Amino acid sequence: MGARARLAFALVWVFGLTACTGASTEALAPRATTASSAPSPGASAGTPSPRAILSPAPSPSPTEPSTLGRLTLLDTIRGEITPKSVVASPTGLVFAQNMMYRHTITVYDRDLRLVATIPDLVRLARFGIEGFPRAVHGAPVEAAFTPDGGYAYVSNYSMYGNGFPRPGHDSCSPAGGYDESFVYRIDVERLRIDEAIAVGSVPKFVAVTPDGRLLLVSNWCSYDLSVIGVQRGREIDRIPLGPYPRGIAVDPESRFAYVAVMGTRNVARISLRSGHVGWIANVGGGPRHLVMDPEGRFLYVTLNADGAVAKVNLRTRRVVATVRTGVNPRSMAISQDGRSLYVVNYGSATVTKLRARDLRVLQTVRTNPRPIGITVDAATRRVWVACYGGSIMVFRDT
């Protein structure tokens, strides 16, 4: 059976599942260190606790268009962090992934308090994965939440320890023989890793489809995309894409996934029903991160090599606008109303706010060195920026 046929068969099987779940491994997973009081931003975590401390529900989101807001710095979080990415959950928590430099995921609430520090140390055997009897470290890169916010999936750049002799590298290819890695699932209520899923080599971006059925993982060094059935927690297909797949966006109906292939000038368009791969060609140099407008009509692409952002009409599959934002635009976020884009420019140490309609630059603000990740907490209209040098900056956009 061919790869496309396997995917179609597997998806039919996944979609037919109802209440089937695997055995719980929650009690065997590492527990987060959780704050028992309200430390200042970036303070060390306190006494372990089995559940997250959630912020009170904020006031309703402002109704004025996001384009009318201005970015102003609220606070800067520091501590034992090297954040590669920050991702806001639907429930008010923000996860920061600290790579192999800290081997942690740090979790913050809407009061900017450190709620938990989750270590990436796991015993894979306790999740039913054979061949790894000893505890090993991961290296958290990116995170994605299920639609209800109940779980977070975190990619690990590489695994470190017994059984992983060849960790990944940024300059690589499938011929390099780099170790394959794992994605962790974290129970957001308990802030504990409760599942590990095998994927490709150097997994980077992760995305959960809006219908909650599939998890998609771009594998940097194996040049492919892992398609995972969420209900069973296992890979159901691997789709070849070419050098350095990175950002992922999925349409609102969960029919098509788009993947930025950073070693090319192209974006892949993948049918999540048949597995067929089409292309949006010549978008620009070094496409890295993707976001989609809420209606699924336009795709926005950061072009790391060109220092620009491109807007793509998904009906015609053509670029309809581009704008320069700074040196090495990396990650990007979109406002809840779909009217504003927020772009981190790694080489320029800036955040650029764009009007999505025509990519007009609305504002550019300075950041700490090496801004690399960004997220928007829609309920508070706050923009969180991960600076790889060891800080998280939180801006109001009001």
Secondary structure by P-SEA (a helix, b strand, c coil): ccaaaaaaaaaaaaaaccccccccccccccccccccccccccccccccccccccccccccccccccccbbbbbcccccccccccccccccccbbbbbbcccccbbbbbcccccccbbbbccccccccccccccccbbbbbcbbbbcccccbbbbbbcccccccccccccccccccccccccbbbbbccccccccccccccccccbbbbcccccbbbbbbccccbbbbbccccccccccccccccccbbbbcccccbbbbbcccccbbbbbcccccbbbbbccccccccbbbbcccccbbbbbbccccbbbbbcccccccccccccccccccccccccccbbbbbbccccbbbbbcccccccccccccccccccccccccccbbbbbbcccbbbbbbcc
